[in-house]
Amino acid sequence: MSKDNQGMVFIVDISGYSQFIRKIDPTEGLTIIRRLLNGIIESNHLSFRISEIEGDAILFYRMGGPPSIAAILGQFTRMRKAFKKVLQLYRPELPEVGQLELKAIAHYGHMEEFKIDRFSKLYGNILVDAHRLLKNSIPSDAYVLLSMDYLEQMEEFPLDYTTSCGTYQCDIYDVGSLCYRYFPFDGKDIPKDLSYHNQKKRSKINLSEELVI
């Protein structure tokens, strides 16, 4: 399938943001959130472009074929490490930062880039669906959600589809049912599902090389 006008949306979102800004001094809160977002952006080793930064979320994207699952999980792991590093600076005096976590949505589909003045914007159903996927029923504040539209693009699934690729789940929205698989982090630097146990699959794709942390 042609990758023209196909692309990935990767939304990185801070969990616990709304409660946090209600409890903390606005000036101090702004400084912390700015440093957290900067840390995420500086950890963008997959060279995603940024379409928007909206309060607690950054909308990254790239046109063309999608990165591998291992690369996406590695990208999130690196971003979350930078995020946690900033939190550690404030935790001794501001225990409220302990409620903050990081989550991400990876979705793939047709979208168009267009310009408004100096800004690049995106258009397409992929944006609508990605924002709805943020409102999911995942029982975790720290995870990576991979939409089925993205997973279907993988020619050689780098993890065992039936048992090792996260947890399969669907949610009902006003646009219908959207299905995905998710990897909970929950205090871990790397999700448990990425244990290197499938030697046959790894002979085709070297996860230890792709999972850059």
Summary of the structure (lengths in Angstrom):
residues: 213
radius of gyration: 17.3
end to end distance: 31.0
largest distance: 53.3
contacts: 626
relative contact order: 0.17
helix: 35%
strand: 30%
